[in-house]
Amino acid sequence: MDEFQLESWHWWALGLIAVVLEAMLPTGLFAGMAIAALFVGFVLSLVPELSVPLQLVMMTVGTLGLQALIRKFFYRKTADDDIPIEERVRDIMGKEYELQMAIQNNFSELEIDGVHWEIKGRDQKEGTHIRVIGLDGHMLVVIPSRFSEQEAQDAALK
């Protein structure tokens, strides 16, 4: 029985699958794998007698090295990362904002000072002015600004 041999098209196919996964799930996890697989496929097309263990080592080292570089340059830690979420919410609690996206099925997103927050509240149209009244897990609870303080307390209890 012949020994299994990887060919360059195997690596190119893996690289393209990783590119598609990265496009569908833009987390950066598959970017390093895609680049490493395409590189191994290219090297294998130049040196066809490259052993399978060496190909796997190249793929592993390439993926881990590229993943480290991607994290270093594209996932920079900011000073805000060390601030607890409760403290961030305290700064925006009670403030009013204009919805950039409609609240549908009680959920939406809102950008506040460059930070994207998931929000929940009654369905509202884009452009509605809302007020932040609380935090539920990691989501901000919002109500339309026109609500009275009593209505806001009632909504927070729901």
N, C-alpha and C positions, 0 to 999 in steps of 0.2 A: 504494500500500500504506500502511495506517495505521501510525503510529508506535506502538511498544509502550508501554503505559501500565500502571503498577502501580496496583492498587486497595487500599483499606484491608484487605480480607479476605486479600490476599496477605501483608501484614505480620502480621496476626493469626495466620494459619496458621504462618508462620515462627516467631513468638513461642511458639505452643503446641508446635511441634516442639522448640524449644529447651528449653521447660519439661520436656517428656518426657525429653529427653536428659539434662538436669540431674538429674531424678529417678532415672534409670537409672545415671548416672555422676556421683555427687555430688562433683564436683571444683571446682565454682564457675566452670568455664570457660564454661558456657552460660547462666549466670544473667544476666550483663550483656547478652548478646545477646538473651535473651528479653525483658527489660525494655525495651531499646531498640526492638526490633521492635514490641512492643505499643504503645509510645509513638508511634512513627512512624505506625502504623496509626490510632491515635486522632487524631493531628494531621491525617492525610490525610482522615479522615472529616469533619473540621471545615473543611479547606481543600482541596477536591478538585482544584483546578488546580495543586497543588504539583508542580514538575517532578521527573522521575525522578532527575536528577543531585543535586538538593537532598535528595531522600529518601535517596539512598545516602550522602551526606555526613552527614546527621543520624544515620543508622544507624551509620556508622563511628565518628563522634565519640562518640555515645552509648554504643556498645559498649566502646570503649577507655576512656572516662571512668568508666563504671560498673565495668569490670573493675579499674581502678586503685583505686576506692573499696572494692570487695569485698576485694581483696587487702590493702588497708591495715587494714580493720577486722576481717576474719575470718581472716586468715592472719598473725597477729602472730608476729614472730620472737622466740624466747625465748633466754635465755642458753645453754640446753642445745644450741641449734642449732650453736654453734661448737665443741662438745666432740666430738672424733673418736669414732667408734663403738667403736674398740678400747679407748679409755679408759673409756667407759660400761660396756662388758662387763667390764672388769677389776674394776669396783666390785661387780658382781653374780656374778662367777665363784665357783663353789663354794657359793653360797647356795642354800637350799631354799625352794621356793614351792609353793603348792597350786594345782593346775590348776583354772581357772575354766571351761574348755571341754575336752572330751575330745580326746585326740590320735587322729585318724582318718587312715588311709592315711599315717601317719608325719608329719603336719603339723597344726599348730593355732596358736593365738595365746595370749599371756599378757600381762597388764597388770602391769607392775612400776613402782611409784612414778609412776603416771600415764602411763607410756609403753607403747604397745602394741608388743609384739615378736612376730615370727613365730618359731615354734619348730619343731624337728624332733626326732623320737625315736621309739621304739617306741610303738605304739598303747597308750593308757592311758585309764582312765575319769576322768571329771570328779571332782575331789576328791582324786585321787592326789597325794601329795607327791613333787615332783621336784627334782632338783638341776641347776643350770646347769654344764655341763662344758666348753663351748667355743663357738666362733663359726665358722659355715660360710657364707661370703659375708656376707649381712646377717641370717642366721637364727641364733638361739641353738640349740645342741645340748643336749638335756636327757636325763636318765635318771631312773628311779625312785630315790628317796632311799635305799632299802634296799640298793642295789648297793654292793659293796665298792670300795675304791680301784682294785684290779686290774681289776674288771669295768668301772669307769668309764673306765680307760685303754683297755681293749679296745674299748669302745663308741665312744670318740673316734676310734679308728683306722679304724672302719668307714665 
